[in-house]
């Protein structure tokens, strides 16, 4: 399966990494690498995640890495990383309407 990132997912990855880097630049780099490693696992195990509670669609799942949710969509030949959110942060209506 092909793995792609949406613009929103890339923006969120950079936003969180920049915030972490304010205090701990090396921790930000390690966090980013950990997120990317988790995402790569989806190529082999795309159904490892659970349905996103706010959306309730079987094609949109999430996995957790630490305190972060990695939300993705499974398509016939592709996995799209849709966004990354802190686990305490619910998705907003704009996000839901774009999927």
N, C-alpha and C positions, 0 to 999 in steps of 0.2 A: 504494500500500500504506500501511496505517496503521502507525505506529511507536509502540510502548509500552515502558515501562520497568517492570520488576518492582520490588518494594520492596527486594529484596536488591541490585539494581543501583544504585538510588538511594542506599542505605546505603553501598555500597562507594565510589561516586563521592564522597560527602561525607566518608567516612573518609579516603580518600587525599588529598583536597583539604585537609582539616583538618591532616593531617600535614605536607604541603608548606608550608602557611601558617604553621606554627610558626616557620620560618626565613625564608620568602619569600612574604608574602601576595600580591604581584602575580603571582608565578610560579604560585601555586595557582589564581588566577583565569584566567590564560592557559591552564593545563593543562586546567581544566574546559571552557573554551570549545573547545579543540582536540579533546577527547574528544567533545563534543556535535557538532562539525562532522563528525567521522569517522562518527558514528552517522547523521547526516542523509544522508550519501552512500549509506547502505544502502537508502534508499527508491528510488533510481534503479538501484543495482547490488547487489541483495540476495545474489547468489551470488559476490560478490567474495572472500569469506572462504574459509578452508579448514576441513575437518572438525576438530573438537576431538579430539586424539589419545587423551585419556583416556575419551572417550565413544563415538567411532566410530559416530555417527549422521549420516545425510545431511542431516537437518533442523536440526542444531545445529552452527553454524559459529563461527569467530572471526576477527577482524581485529586487527591490532596497531597501536598508536599509541605510539611511543616504546618504553618498557619495560613497557607494559601491554597485556593481552589484553582485548578486548571480546567477550564471548561472547553469541551471540544465536541465536534459533530462528526459522526461516522457517515460517510457517503460510500457509494459502490466501490470506487477505486482510490478514495482519498480520505484522510483524516485532517480536518481543519481545526486548528487551535483557535478558538473564538475569543477568549479573554482569560485574564488572570485576575482573581479578586482575593482580598483578605477573607478568611473564612467567616468573619463576623459581618461582612458586607454583602447585602442582598443585591441581586441584579436589578437594574432599573428598567423602566418600560422601553426606553430607547434600545437597550440591548436586546430585549425580548422580541421587539418588533423587527429587528434586523436578521433574525434567524428564522 
